[in-house]
Amino acid sequence: MFRKFFTAVVALVFVAGGLFADEIKGVFKKFEGGKVTVEVDGKTNEYKVGDAKVKIRDKEVAISEALGKWKEGDKGTFTVEKGEVTKIARSRK
């Protein structure tokens, strides 16, 4: 009985954690000083970049390293939690 309850609580925490993340689709402008600038619907927004890692061609690299290779005008999806980018995905052309 306790195991089922504990499993349900853990699952609820994971689901609830994902509810507070915003997925932003926009145009990459620049990355400098640990912050990324993204344009969404004509408005420019700036977000801090976290220490999270992303998988690129079977390698895990820091988000900051991956964003260093993006070019101005690249389109992508940025997952933002508490004002900090935790995931990125570049849109294919």
PDB file of N, CA, C and O in Angstrom:
ATOM      1  N   MET A   1       0.826  -1.196   0.000  1.00  0.00           N
ATOM      2  CA  MET A   1       0.000   0.000   0.000  1.00  0.00           C
ATOM      3  C   MET A   1       0.868   1.258   0.000  1.00  0.00           C
ATOM      4  O   MET A   1       0.633   2.192  -0.767  1.00  0.00           O
ATOM      5  N   PHE A   2       1.877   1.263   0.877  1.00  0.00           N
ATOM      6  CA  PHE A   2       2.756   2.422   0.960  1.00  0.00           C
ATOM      7  C   PHE A   2       3.535   2.620  -0.338  1.00  0.00           C
ATOM      8  O   PHE A   2       3.758   3.756  -0.756  1.00  0.00           O
ATOM      9  N   ARG A   3       3.949   1.533  -0.975  1.00  0.00           N
ATOM     10  CA  ARG A   3       4.699   1.634  -2.232  1.00  0.00           C
ATOM     11  C   ARG A   3       3.869   2.299  -3.321  1.00  0.00           C
ATOM     12  O   ARG A   3       4.377   3.146  -4.057  1.00  0.00           O
ATOM     13  N   LYS A   4       2.623   1.932  -3.427  1.00  0.00           N
ATOM     14  CA  LYS A   4       1.748   2.532  -4.437  1.00  0.00           C
ATOM     15  C   LYS A   4       1.566   4.020  -4.172  1.00  0.00           C
ATOM     16  O   LYS A   4       1.597   4.831  -5.097  1.00  0.00           O
ATOM     17  N   PHE A   5       1.379   4.370  -2.918  1.00  0.00           N
ATOM     18  CA  PHE A   5       1.208   5.780  -2.555  1.00  0.00           C
ATOM     19  C   PHE A   5       2.471   6.568  -2.872  1.00  0.00           C
ATOM     20  O   PHE A   5       2.407   7.653  -3.449  1.00  0.00           O
ATOM     21  N   PHE A   6       3.621   6.015  -2.492  1.00  0.00           N
ATOM     22  CA  PHE A   6       4.894   6.682  -2.742  1.00  0.00           C
ATOM     23  C   PHE A   6       5.136   6.867  -4.240  1.00  0.00           C
ATOM     24  O   PHE A   6       5.582   7.930  -4.673  1.00  0.00           O
ATOM     25  N   THR A   7       4.846   5.848  -5.019  1.00  0.00           N
ATOM     26  CA  THR A   7       5.004   5.925  -6.474  1.00  0.00           C
ATOM     27  C   THR A   7       4.091   6.999  -7.062  1.00  0.00           C
ATOM     28  O   THR A   7       4.498   7.741  -7.956  1.00  0.00           O
ATOM     29  N   ALA A   8       2.875   7.080  -6.569  1.00  0.00           N
ATOM     30  CA  ALA A   8       1.938   8.098  -7.051  1.00  0.00           C
ATOM     31  C   ALA A   8       2.430   9.506  -6.714  1.00  0.00           C
ATOM     32  O   ALA A   8       2.300  10.418  -7.531  1.00  0.00           O
ATOM     33  N   VAL A   9       2.986   9.687  -5.536  1.00  0.00           N
ATOM     34  CA  VAL A   9       3.504  11.003  -5.133  1.00  0.00           C
ATOM     35  C   VAL A   9       4.693  11.397  -6.004  1.00  0.00           C
ATOM     36  O   VAL A   9       4.787  12.544  -6.442  1.00  0.00           O
ATOM     37  N   VAL A  10       5.590  10.466  -6.256  1.00  0.00           N
ATOM     38  CA  VAL A  10       6.751  10.751  -7.104  1.00  0.00           C
ATOM     39  C   VAL A  10       6.303  11.123  -8.517  1.00  0.00           C
ATOM     40  O   VAL A  10       6.826  12.073  -9.100  1.00  0.00           O
ATOM     41  N   ALA A  11       5.356  10.397  -9.065  1.00  0.00           N
ATOM     42  CA  ALA A  11       4.843  10.694 -10.404  1.00  0.00           C
ATOM     43  C   ALA A  11       4.192  12.067 -10.432  1.00  0.00           C
ATOM     44  O   ALA A  11       4.355  12.804 -11.404  1.00  0.00           O
ATOM     45  N   LEU A  12       3.469  12.419  -9.401  1.00  0.00           N
ATOM     46  CA  LEU A  12       2.821  13.730  -9.330  1.00  0.00           C
ATOM     47  C   LEU A  12       3.848  14.851  -9.311  1.00  0.00           C
ATOM     48  O   LEU A  12       3.645  15.883  -9.950  1.00  0.00           O
ATOM     49  N   VAL A  13       4.942  14.666  -8.590  1.00  0.00           N
ATOM     50  CA  VAL A  13       6.002  15.682  -8.531  1.00  0.00           C
ATOM     51  C   VAL A  13       6.604  15.904  -9.912  1.00  0.00           C
ATOM     52  O   VAL A  13       6.829  17.047 -10.309  1.00  0.00           O
ATOM     53  N   PHE A  14       6.865  14.830 -10.645  1.00  0.00           N
ATOM     54  CA  PHE A  14       7.434  14.973 -11.990  1.00  0.00           C
ATOM     55  C   PHE A  14       6.473  15.675 -12.939  1.00  0.00           C
ATOM     56  O   PHE A  14       6.893  16.527 -13.721  1.00  0.00           O
ATOM     57  N   VAL A  15       5.220  15.338 -12.883  1.00  0.00           N
ATOM     58  CA  VAL A  15       4.225  15.957 -13.754  1.00  0.00           C
ATOM     59  C   VAL A  15       4.038  17.424 -13.384  1.00  0.00           C
ATOM     60  O   VAL A  15       3.984  18.279 -14.268  1.00  0.00           O
ATOM     61  N   ALA A  16       3.938  17.723 -12.102  1.00  0.00           N
ATOM     62  CA  ALA A  16       3.728  19.096 -11.657  1.00  0.00           C
ATOM     63  C   ALA A  16       4.936  19.962 -11.990  1.00  0.00           C
ATOM     64  O   ALA A  16       4.769  21.141 -12.299  1.00  0.00           O
ATOM     65  N   GLY A  17       6.135  19.417 -11.936  1.00  0.00           N
ATOM     66  CA  GLY A  17       7.338  20.171 -12.273  1.00  0.00           C
ATOM     67  C   GLY A  17       7.337  20.626 -13.717  1.00  0.00           C
ATOM     68  O   GLY A  17       7.808  21.721 -14.023  1.00  0.00           O
ATOM     69  N   GLY A  18       6.820  19.811 -14.596  1.00  0.00           N
ATOM     70  CA  GLY A  18       6.759  20.163 -16.011  1.00  0.00           C
ATOM     71  C   GLY A  18       5.704  21.201 -16.322  1.00  0.00           C
ATOM     72  O   GLY A  18       5.769  21.849 -17.367  1.00  0.00           O
ATOM     73  N   LEU A  19       4.741  21.375 -15.448  1.00  0.00           N
ATOM     74  CA  LEU A  19       3.680  22.351 -15.694  1.00  0.00           C
ATOM     75  C   LEU A  19       4.163  23.790 -15.575  1.00  0.00           C
ATOM     76  O   LEU A  19       3.558  24.696 -16.148  1.00  0.00           O
ATOM     77  N   PHE A  20       5.233  24.007 -14.845  1.00  0.00           N
ATOM     78  CA  PHE A  20       5.723  25.363 -14.614  1.00  0.00           C
ATOM     79  C   PHE A  20       6.758  25.800 -15.648  1.00  0.00           C
ATOM     80  O   PHE A  20       7.271  26.916 -15.563  1.00  0.00           O
ATOM     81  N   ALA A  21       7.067  24.966 -16.599  1.00  0.00           N
ATOM     82  CA  ALA A  21       8.025  25.312 -17.642  1.00  0.00           C
ATOM     83  C   ALA A  21       7.279  25.905 -18.837  1.00  0.00           C
ATOM     84  O   ALA A  21       6.215  25.423 -19.226  1.00  0.00           O
ATOM     85  N   ASP A  22       7.860  26.959 -19.409  1.00  0.00           N
ATOM     86  CA  ASP A  22       7.295  27.572 -20.608  1.00  0.00           C
ATOM     87  C   ASP A  22       8.119  27.137 -21.810  1.00  0.00           C
ATOM     88  O   ASP A  22       9.349  27.144 -21.768  1.00  0.00           O
ATOM     89  N   GLU A  23       7.439  26.763 -22.869  1.00  0.00           N
ATOM     90  CA  GLU A  23       8.108  26.411 -24.109  1.00  0.00           C
ATOM     91  C   GLU A  23       7.944  27.586 -25.063  1.00  0.00           C
ATOM     92  O   GLU A  23       6.831  27.907 -25.482  1.00  0.00           O
ATOM     93  N   ILE A  24       9.049  28.219 -25.401  1.00  0.00           N
ATOM     94  CA  ILE A  24       9.016  29.427 -26.212  1.00  0.00           C
ATOM     95  C   ILE A  24       9.606  29.119 -27.581  1.00  0.00           C
ATOM     96  O   ILE A  24      10.729  28.629 -27.692  1.00  0.00           O
ATOM     97  N   LYS A  25       8.834  29.413 -28.616  1.00  0.00           N
ATOM     98  CA  LYS A  25       9.333  29.260 -29.986  1.00  0.00           C
ATOM     99  C   LYS A  25       9.644  30.649 -30.504  1.00  0.00           C
ATOM    100  O   LYS A  25       8.778  31.524 -30.544  1.00  0.00           O
ATOM    101  N   GLY A  26      10.909  30.842 -30.907  1.00  0.00           N
ATOM    102  CA  GLY A  26      11.298  32.165 -31.345  1.00  0.00           C
ATOM    103  C   GLY A  26      12.542  32.137 -32.207  1.00  0.00           C
ATOM    104  O   GLY A  26      13.007  31.077 -32.626  1.00  0.00           O
ATOM    105  N   VAL A  27      13.074  33.331 -32.465  1.00  0.00           N
ATOM    106  CA  VAL A  27      14.251  33.510 -33.304  1.00  0.00           C
ATOM    107  C   VAL A  27      15.432  33.903 -32.419  1.00  0.00           C
ATOM    108  O   VAL A  27      15.349  34.863 -31.653  1.00  0.00           O
ATOM    109  N   PHE A  28      16.514  33.166 -32.527  1.00  0.00           N
ATOM    110  CA  PHE A  28      17.732  33.419 -31.767  1.00  0.00           C
ATOM    111  C   PHE A  28      18.369  34.717 -32.253  1.00  0.00           C
ATOM    112  O   PHE A  28      18.539  34.917 -33.456  1.00  0.00           O
ATOM    113  N   LYS A  29      18.719  35.590 -31.324  1.00  0.00           N
ATOM    114  CA  LYS A  29      19.385  36.847 -31.670  1.00  0.00           C
ATOM    115  C   LYS A  29      20.853  36.821 -31.287  1.00  0.00           C
ATOM    116  O   LYS A  29      21.719  37.048 -32.132  1.00  0.00           O
ATOM    117  N   LYS A  30      21.150  36.537 -29.986  1.00  0.00           N
ATOM    118  CA  LYS A  30      22.548  36.478 -29.562  1.00  0.00           C
ATOM    119  C   LYS A  30      22.654  35.745 -28.234  1.00  0.00           C
ATOM    120  O   LYS A  30      21.673  35.563 -27.514  1.00  0.00           O
ATOM    121  N   PHE A  31      23.887  35.330 -27.936  1.00  0.00           N
ATOM    122  CA  PHE A  31      24.202  34.705 -26.656  1.00  0.00           C
ATOM    123  C   PHE A  31      25.494  35.313 -26.167  1.00  0.00           C
ATOM    124  O   PHE A  31      26.538  35.174 -26.803  1.00  0.00           O
ATOM    125  N   GLU A  32      25.421  35.992 -25.027  1.00  0.00           N
ATOM    126  CA  GLU A  32      26.630  36.544 -24.428  1.00  0.00           C
ATOM    127  C   GLU A  32      26.379  36.818 -22.948  1.00  0.00           C
ATOM    128  O   GLU A  32      25.257  37.108 -22.533  1.00  0.00           O
ATOM    129  N   GLY A  33      27.433  36.721 -22.177  1.00  0.00           N
ATOM    130  CA  GLY A  33      27.329  36.984 -20.751  1.00  0.00           C
ATOM    131  C   GLY A  33      26.410  36.043 -20.004  1.00  0.00           C
ATOM    132  O   GLY A  33      25.822  36.429 -18.994  1.00  0.00           O
ATOM    133  N   GLY A  34      26.275  34.814 -20.479  1.00  0.00           N
ATOM    134  CA  GLY A  34      25.419  33.846 -19.805  1.00  0.00           C
ATOM    135  C   GLY A  34      23.937  34.067 -20.033  1.00  0.00           C
ATOM    136  O   GLY A  34      23.106  33.483 -19.338  1.00  0.00           O
ATOM    137  N   LYS A  35      23.594  34.916 -21.014  1.00  0.00           N
ATOM    138  CA  LYS A  35      22.190  35.192 -21.312  1.00  0.00           C
ATOM    139  C   LYS A  35      21.952  35.040 -22.811  1.00  0.00           C
ATOM    140  O   LYS A  35      22.805  35.365 -23.636  1.00  0.00           O
ATOM    141  N   VAL A  36      20.772  34.538 -23.130  1.00  0.00           N
ATOM    142  CA  VAL A  36      20.383  34.369 -24.524  1.00  0.00           C
ATOM    143  C   VAL A  36      19.262  35.366 -24.833  1.00  0.00           C
ATOM    144  O   VAL A  36      18.359  35.574 -24.022  1.00  0.00           O
ATOM    145  N   THR A  37      19.335  35.969 -26.003  1.00  0.00           N
ATOM    146  CA  THR A  37      18.311  36.903 -26.449  1.00  0.00           C
ATOM    147  C   THR A  37      17.499  36.239 -27.547  1.00  0.00           C
ATOM    148  O   THR A  37      18.044  35.755 -28.539  1.00  0.00           O
ATOM    149  N   VAL A  38      16.172  36.223 -27.347  1.00  0.00           N
ATOM    150  CA  VAL A  38      15.254  35.561 -28.265  1.00  0.00           C
ATOM    151  C   VAL A  38      14.159  36.537 -28.666  1.00  0.00           C
ATOM    152  O   VAL A  38      13.629  37.265 -27.825  1.00  0.00           O
ATOM    153  N   GLU A  39      13.820  36.552 -29.953  1.00  0.00           N
ATOM    154  CA  GLU A  39      12.727  37.392 -30.430  1.00  0.00           C
ATOM    155  C   GLU A  39      11.493  36.521 -30.649  1.00  0.00           C
ATOM    156  O   GLU A  39      11.529  35.521 -31.366  1.00  0.00           O
ATOM    157  N   VAL A  40      10.394  36.938 -30.001  1.00  0.00           N
ATOM    158  CA  VAL A  40       9.129  36.206 -30.119  1.00  0.00           C
ATOM    159  C   VAL A  40       8.056  37.211 -30.497  1.00  0.00           C
ATOM    160  O   VAL A  40       7.791  38.151 -29.747  1.00  0.00           O
ATOM    161  N   ASP A  41       7.439  37.021 -31.650  1.00  0.00           N
ATOM    162  CA  ASP A  41       6.368  37.910 -32.129  1.00  0.00           C
ATOM    163  C   ASP A  41       6.768  39.381 -32.098  1.00  0.00           C
ATOM    164  O   ASP A  41       5.981  40.230 -31.678  1.00  0.00           O
ATOM    165  N   GLY A  42       7.974  39.684 -32.536  1.00  0.00           N
ATOM    166  CA  GLY A  42       8.435  41.061 -32.607  1.00  0.00           C
ATOM    167  C   GLY A  42       8.959  41.632 -31.299  1.00  0.00           C
ATOM    168  O   GLY A  42       9.461  42.756 -31.284  1.00  0.00           O
ATOM    169  N   LYS A  43       8.859  40.895 -30.208  1.00  0.00           N
ATOM    170  CA  LYS A  43       9.361  41.350 -28.908  1.00  0.00           C
ATOM    171  C   LYS A  43      10.636  40.600 -28.579  1.00  0.00           C
ATOM    172  O   LYS A  43      10.727  39.389 -28.782  1.00  0.00           O
ATOM    173  N   THR A  44      11.621  41.329 -28.068  1.00  0.00           N
ATOM    174  CA  THR A  44      12.888  40.732 -27.704  1.00  0.00           C
ATOM    175  C   THR A  44      12.907  40.434 -26.212  1.00  0.00           C
ATOM    176  O   THR A  44      12.641  41.311 -25.390  1.00  0.00           O
ATOM    177  N   ASN A  45      13.224  39.191 -25.869  1.00  0.00           N
ATOM    178  CA  ASN A  45      13.296  38.759 -24.475  1.00  0.00           C
ATOM    179  C   ASN A  45      14.679  38.196 -24.191  1.00  0.00           C
ATOM    180  O   ASN A  45      15.321  37.624 -25.072  1.00  0.00           O
ATOM    181  N   GLU A  46      15.135  38.363 -22.951  1.00  0.00           N
ATOM    182  CA  GLU A  46      16.445  37.865 -22.554  1.00  0.00           C
ATOM    183  C   GLU A  46      16.271  36.899 -21.387  1.00  0.00           C
ATOM    184  O   GLU A  46      15.531  37.181 -20.445  1.00  0.00           O
ATOM    185  N   TYR A  47      16.960  35.754 -21.454  1.00  0.00           N
ATOM    186  CA  TYR A  47      16.846  34.723 -20.428  1.00  0.00           C
ATOM    187  C   TYR A  47      18.233  34.273 -19.995  1.00  0.00           C
ATOM    188  O   TYR A  47      19.165  34.237 -20.799  1.00  0.00           O
ATOM    189  N   LYS A  48      18.361  33.931 -18.717  1.00  0.00           N
ATOM    190  CA  LYS A  48      19.600  33.347 -18.225  1.00  0.00           C
ATOM    191  C   LYS A  48      19.706  31.927 -18.774  1.00  0.00           C
ATOM    192  O   LYS A  48      18.698  31.277 -19.052  1.00  0.00           O
ATOM    193  N   VAL A  49      20.942  31.460 -18.925  1.00  0.00           N
ATOM    194  CA  VAL A  49      21.172  30.100 -19.413  1.00  0.00           C
ATOM    195  C   VAL A  49      21.656  29.258 -18.244  1.00  0.00           C
ATOM    196  O   VAL A  49      22.620  29.618 -17.568  1.00  0.00           O
ATOM    197  N   GLY A  50      20.987  28.142 -18.008  1.00  0.00           N
ATOM    198  CA  GLY A  50      21.327  27.263 -16.895  1.00  0.00           C
ATOM    199  C   GLY A  50      22.514  26.363 -17.198  1.00  0.00           C
ATOM    200  O   GLY A  50      23.123  26.442 -18.264  1.00  0.00           O
ATOM    201  N   ASP A  51      22.824  25.510 -16.237  1.00  0.00           N
ATOM    202  CA  ASP A  51      23.947  24.573 -16.366  1.00  0.00           C
ATOM    203  C   ASP A  51      23.534  23.254 -17.000  1.00  0.00           C
ATOM    204  O   ASP A  51      24.325  22.311 -17.044  1.00  0.00           O
ATOM    205  N   ALA A  52      22.308  23.179 -17.487  1.00  0.00           N
ATOM    206  CA  ALA A  52      21.798  21.932 -18.063  1.00  0.00           C
ATOM    207  C   ALA A  52      22.590  21.562 -19.314  1.00  0.00           C
ATOM    208  O   ALA A  52      23.296  22.382 -19.901  1.00  0.00           O
ATOM    209  N   LYS A  53      22.445  20.309 -19.691  1.00  0.00           N
ATOM    210  CA  LYS A  53      23.142  19.809 -20.885  1.00  0.00           C
ATOM    211  C   LYS A  53      22.121  19.351 -21.904  1.00  0.00           C
ATOM    212  O   LYS A  53      21.007  18.959 -21.558  1.00  0.00           O
ATOM    213  N   VAL A  54      22.516  19.406 -23.163  1.00  0.00           N
ATOM    214  CA  VAL A  54      21.679  18.925 -24.253  1.00  0.00           C
ATOM    215  C   VAL A  54      22.463  17.872 -25.032  1.00  0.00           C
ATOM    216  O   VAL A  54      23.694  17.868 -25.032  1.00  0.00           O
ATOM    217  N   LYS A  55      21.732  16.987 -25.690  1.00  0.00           N
ATOM    218  CA  LYS A  55      22.365  15.927 -26.459  1.00  0.00           C
ATOM    219  C   LYS A  55      22.463  16.346 -27.916  1.00  0.00           C
ATOM    220  O   LYS A  55      21.460  16.666 -28.553  1.00  0.00           O
ATOM    221  N   ILE A  56      23.687  16.340 -28.433  1.00  0.00           N
ATOM    222  CA  ILE A  56      23.936  16.678 -29.837  1.00  0.00           C
ATOM    223  C   ILE A  56      24.792  15.571 -30.434  1.00  0.00           C
ATOM    224  O   ILE A  56      25.940  15.373 -30.036  1.00  0.00           O
ATOM    225  N   ARG A  57      24.223  14.861 -31.385  1.00  0.00           N
ATOM    226  CA  ARG A  57      24.939  13.771 -32.069  1.00  0.00           C
ATOM    227  C   ARG A  57      25.629  12.831 -31.089  1.00  0.00           C
ATOM    228  O   ARG A  57      26.842  12.634 -31.170  1.00  0.00           O
ATOM    229  N   ASP A  58      24.880  12.260 -30.181  1.00  0.00           N
ATOM    230  CA  ASP A  58      25.360  11.274 -29.214  1.00  0.00           C
ATOM    231  C   ASP A  58      26.354  11.830 -28.191  1.00  0.00           C
ATOM    232  O   ASP A  58      27.021  11.056 -27.503  1.00  0.00           O
ATOM    233  N   LYS A  59      26.465  13.166 -28.078  1.00  0.00           N
ATOM    234  CA  LYS A  59      27.316  13.790 -27.071  1.00  0.00           C
ATOM    235  C   LYS A  59      26.460  14.717 -26.225  1.00  0.00           C
ATOM    236  O   LYS A  59      25.516  15.335 -26.716  1.00  0.00           O
ATOM    237  N   GLU A  60      26.800  14.804 -24.958  1.00  0.00           N
ATOM    238  CA  GLU A  60      26.118  15.769 -24.105  1.00  0.00           C
ATOM    239  C   GLU A  60      27.025  16.976 -23.933  1.00  0.00           C
ATOM    240  O   GLU A  60      28.178  16.843 -23.524  1.00  0.00           O
ATOM    241  N   VAL A  61      26.500  18.155 -24.248  1.00  0.00           N
ATOM    242  CA  VAL A  61      27.249  19.394 -24.109  1.00  0.00           C
ATOM    243  C   VAL A  61      26.410  20.393 -23.325  1.00  0.00           C
ATOM    244  O   VAL A  61      25.185  20.285 -23.276  1.00  0.00           O
ATOM    245  N   ALA A  62      27.075  21.360 -22.717  1.00  0.00           N
ATOM    246  CA  ALA A  62      26.378  22.398 -21.975  1.00  0.00           C
ATOM    247  C   ALA A  62      25.566  23.260 -22.944  1.00  0.00           C
ATOM    248  O   ALA A  62      25.958  23.458 -24.093  1.00  0.00           O
ATOM    249  N   ILE A  63      24.444  23.761 -22.467  1.00  0.00           N
ATOM    250  CA  ILE A  63      23.596  24.609 -23.309  1.00  0.00           C
ATOM    251  C   ILE A  63      24.386  25.821 -23.803  1.00  0.00           C
ATOM    252  O   ILE A  63      24.244  26.232 -24.955  1.00  0.00           O
ATOM    253  N   SER A  64      25.213  26.388 -22.933  1.00  0.00           N
ATOM    254  CA  SER A  64      25.987  27.563 -23.326  1.00  0.00           C
ATOM    255  C   SER A  64      26.938  27.249 -24.486  1.00  0.00           C
ATOM    256  O   SER A  64      27.134  28.083 -25.370  1.00  0.00           O
ATOM    257  N   GLU A  65      27.520  26.064 -24.483  1.00  0.00           N
ATOM    258  CA  GLU A  65      28.405  25.660 -25.581  1.00  0.00           C
ATOM    259  C   GLU A  65      27.615  25.482 -26.879  1.00  0.00           C
ATOM    260  O   GLU A  65      28.070  25.882 -27.950  1.00  0.00           O
ATOM    261  N   ALA A  66      26.435  24.882 -26.775  1.00  0.00           N
ATOM    262  CA  ALA A  66      25.601  24.673 -27.962  1.00  0.00           C
ATOM    263  C   ALA A  66      25.125  26.003 -28.533  1.00  0.00           C
ATOM    264  O   ALA A  66      25.130  26.189 -29.750  1.00  0.00           O
ATOM    265  N   LEU A  67      24.714  26.930 -27.671  1.00  0.00           N
ATOM    266  CA  LEU A  67      24.232  28.237 -28.153  1.00  0.00           C
ATOM    267  C   LEU A  67      25.349  29.049 -28.793  1.00  0.00           C
ATOM    268  O   LEU A  67      25.089  29.904 -29.639  1.00  0.00           O
ATOM    269  N   GLY A  68      26.585  28.788 -28.398  1.00  0.00           N
ATOM    270  CA  GLY A  68      27.726  29.482 -29.001  1.00  0.00           C
ATOM    271  C   GLY A  68      27.874  29.178 -30.484  1.00  0.00           C
ATOM    272  O   GLY A  68      28.524  29.929 -31.211  1.00  0.00           O
ATOM    273  N   LYS A  69      27.277  28.083 -30.935  1.00  0.00           N
ATOM    274  CA  LYS A  69      27.365  27.688 -32.348  1.00  0.00           C
ATOM    275  C   LYS A  69      26.155  28.135 -33.157  1.00  0.00           C
ATOM    276  O   LYS A  69      26.148  27.995 -34.380  1.00  0.00           O
ATOM    277  N   TRP A  70      25.133  28.670 -32.498  1.00  0.00           N
ATOM    278  CA  TRP A  70      23.951  29.158 -33.208  1.00  0.00           C
ATOM    279  C   TRP A  70      24.280  30.473 -33.891  1.00  0.00           C
ATOM    280  O   TRP A  70      25.154  31.218 -33.445  1.00  0.00           O
ATOM    281  N   LYS A  71      23.575  30.750 -34.971  1.00  0.00           N
ATOM    282  CA  LYS A  71      23.753  32.008 -35.710  1.00  0.00           C
ATOM    283  C   LYS A  71      22.514  32.867 -35.540  1.00  0.00           C
ATOM    284  O   LYS A  71      21.413  32.351 -35.350  1.00  0.00           O
ATOM    285  N   GLU A  72      22.694  34.165 -35.606  1.00  0.00           N
ATOM    286  CA  GLU A  72      21.555  35.069 -35.507  1.00  0.00           C
ATOM    287  C   GLU A  72      20.553  34.731 -36.599  1.00  0.00           C
ATOM    288  O   GLU A  72      20.916  34.575 -37.765  1.00  0.00           O
ATOM    289  N   GLY A  73      19.302  34.622 -36.213  1.00  0.00           N
ATOM    290  CA  GLY A  73      18.249  34.291 -37.164  1.00  0.00           C
ATOM    291  C   GLY A  73      17.813  32.840 -37.116  1.00  0.00           C
ATOM    292  O   GLY A  73      16.792  32.482 -37.703  1.00  0.00           O
ATOM    293  N   ASP A  74      18.589  31.978 -36.410  1.00  0.00           N
ATOM    294  CA  ASP A  74      18.190  30.575 -36.268  1.00  0.00           C
ATOM    295  C   ASP A  74      16.904  30.501 -35.454  1.00  0.00           C
ATOM    296  O   ASP A  74      16.745  31.205 -34.457  1.00  0.00           O
ATOM    297  N   LYS A  75      15.997  29.649 -35.890  1.00  0.00           N
ATOM    298  CA  LYS A  75      14.745  29.463 -35.160  1.00  0.00           C
ATOM    299  C   LYS A  75      14.892  28.263 -34.238  1.00  0.00           C
ATOM    300  O   LYS A  75      15.573  27.288 -34.555  1.00  0.00           O
ATOM    301  N   GLY A  76      14.230  28.362 -33.079  1.00  0.00           N
ATOM    302  CA  GLY A  76      14.333  27.258 -32.136  1.00  0.00           C
ATOM    303  C   GLY A  76      13.261  27.302 -31.070  1.00  0.00           C
ATOM    304  O   GLY A  76      12.443  28.218 -31.007  1.00  0.00           O
ATOM    305  N   THR A  77      13.295  26.283 -30.238  1.00  0.00           N
ATOM    306  CA  THR A  77      12.388  26.180 -29.105  1.00  0.00           C
ATOM    307  C   THR A  77      13.231  26.205 -27.838  1.00  0.00           C
ATOM    308  O   THR A  77      14.204  25.462 -27.705  1.00  0.00           O
ATOM    309  N   PHE A  78      12.841  27.069 -26.915  1.00  0.00           N
ATOM    310  CA  PHE A  78      13.570  27.258 -25.673  1.00  0.00           C
ATOM    311  C   PHE A  78      12.634  26.939 -24.512  1.00  0.00           C
ATOM    312  O   PHE A  78      11.564  27.537 -24.398  1.00  0.00           O
ATOM    313  N   THR A  79      13.027  26.005 -23.653  1.00  0.00           N
ATOM    314  CA  THR A  79      12.233  25.684 -22.470  1.00  0.00           C
ATOM    315  C   THR A  79      12.781  26.517 -21.324  1.00  0.00           C
ATOM    316  O   THR A  79      13.961  26.431 -20.982  1.00  0.00           O
ATOM    317  N   VAL A  80      11.899  27.329 -20.732  1.00  0.00           N
ATOM    318  CA  VAL A  80      12.304  28.259 -19.680  1.00  0.00           C
ATOM    319  C   VAL A  80      11.588  27.902 -18.385  1.00  0.00           C
ATOM    320  O   VAL A  80      10.362  27.806 -18.342  1.00  0.00           O
ATOM    321  N   GLU A  81      12.372  27.707 -17.336  1.00  0.00           N
ATOM    322  CA  GLU A  81      11.835  27.449 -16.001  1.00  0.00           C
ATOM    323  C   GLU A  81      12.412  28.489 -15.055  1.00  0.00           C
ATOM    324  O   GLU A  81      13.630  28.601 -14.918  1.00  0.00           O
ATOM    325  N   LYS A  82      11.543  29.248 -14.405  1.00  0.00           N
ATOM    326  CA  LYS A  82      11.947  30.280 -13.448  1.00  0.00           C
ATOM    327  C   LYS A  82      12.932  31.268 -14.067  1.00  0.00           C
ATOM    328  O   LYS A  82      13.903  31.660 -13.420  1.00  0.00           O
ATOM    329  N   GLY A  83      12.694  31.671 -15.303  1.00  0.00           N
ATOM    330  CA  GLY A  83      13.534  32.654 -15.971  1.00  0.00           C
ATOM    331  C   GLY A  83      14.856  32.128 -16.480  1.00  0.00           C
ATOM    332  O   GLY A  83      15.713  32.909 -16.892  1.00  0.00           O
ATOM    333  N   GLU A  84      15.039  30.812 -16.461  1.00  0.00           N
ATOM    334  CA  GLU A  84      16.300  30.206 -16.884  1.00  0.00           C
ATOM    335  C   GLU A  84      16.051  29.158 -17.959  1.00  0.00           C
ATOM    336  O   GLU A  84      15.162  28.319 -17.816  1.00  0.00           O
ATOM    337  N   VAL A  85      16.827  29.202 -19.028  1.00  0.00           N
ATOM    338  CA  VAL A  85      16.695  28.232 -20.119  1.00  0.00           C
ATOM    339  C   VAL A  85      17.267  26.893 -19.658  1.00  0.00           C
ATOM    340  O   VAL A  85      18.418  26.811 -19.229  1.00  0.00           O
ATOM    341  N   THR A  86      16.442  25.842 -19.755  1.00  0.00           N
ATOM    342  CA  THR A  86      16.875  24.513 -19.328  1.00  0.00           C
ATOM    343  C   THR A  86      16.983  23.523 -20.476  1.00  0.00           C
ATOM    344  O   THR A  86      17.653  22.498 -20.348  1.00  0.00           O
ATOM    345  N   LYS A  87      16.328  23.818 -21.606  1.00  0.00           N
ATOM    346  CA  LYS A  87      16.403  22.954 -22.794  1.00  0.00           C
ATOM    347  C   LYS A  87      16.340  23.833 -24.028  1.00  0.00           C
ATOM    348  O   LYS A  87      15.709  24.890 -24.020  1.00  0.00           O
ATOM    349  N   ILE A  88      17.003  23.386 -25.091  1.00  0.00           N
ATOM    350  CA  ILE A  88      16.941  24.090 -26.370  1.00  0.00           C
ATOM    351  C   ILE A  88      16.799  23.063 -27.488  1.00  0.00           C
ATOM    352  O   ILE A  88      17.221  21.915 -27.353  1.00  0.00           O
ATOM    353  N   ALA A  89      16.210  23.488 -28.571  1.00  0.00           N
ATOM    354  CA  ALA A  89      16.103  22.650 -29.766  1.00  0.00           C
ATOM    355  C   ALA A  89      16.042  23.569 -30.980  1.00  0.00           C
ATOM    356  O   ALA A  89      15.129  24.387 -31.099  1.00  0.00           O
ATOM    357  N   ARG A  90      17.002  23.437 -31.871  1.00  0.00           N
ATOM    358  CA  ARG A  90      17.018  24.257 -33.088  1.00  0.00           C
ATOM    359  C   ARG A  90      16.070  23.655 -34.094  1.00  0.00           C
ATOM    360  O   ARG A  90      16.053  22.440 -34.291  1.00  0.00           O
ATOM    361  N   SER A  91      15.271  24.509 -34.740  1.00  0.00           N
ATOM    362  CA  SER A  91      14.347  24.053 -35.765  1.00  0.00           C
ATOM    363  C   SER A  91      15.104  23.738 -37.038  1.00  0.00           C
ATOM    364  O   SER A  91      16.050  24.435 -37.404  1.00  0.00           O
ATOM    365  N   ARG A  92      14.687  22.709 -37.690  1.00  0.00           N
ATOM    366  CA  ARG A  92      15.318  22.358 -38.967  1.00  0.00           C
ATOM    367  C   ARG A  92      14.804  23.277 -40.054  1.00  0.00           C
ATOM    368  O   ARG A  92      13.645  23.692 -40.041  1.00  0.00           O
ATOM    369  N   LYS A  93      15.676  23.589 -40.990  1.00  0.00           N
ATOM    370  CA  LYS A  93      15.304  24.519 -42.072  1.00  0.00           C
ATOM    371  C   LYS A  93      14.584  23.806 -43.166  1.00  0.00           C
ATOM    372  O   LYS A  93      14.196  24.426 -44.156  1.00  0.00           O
TER     373      LYS A  93
END
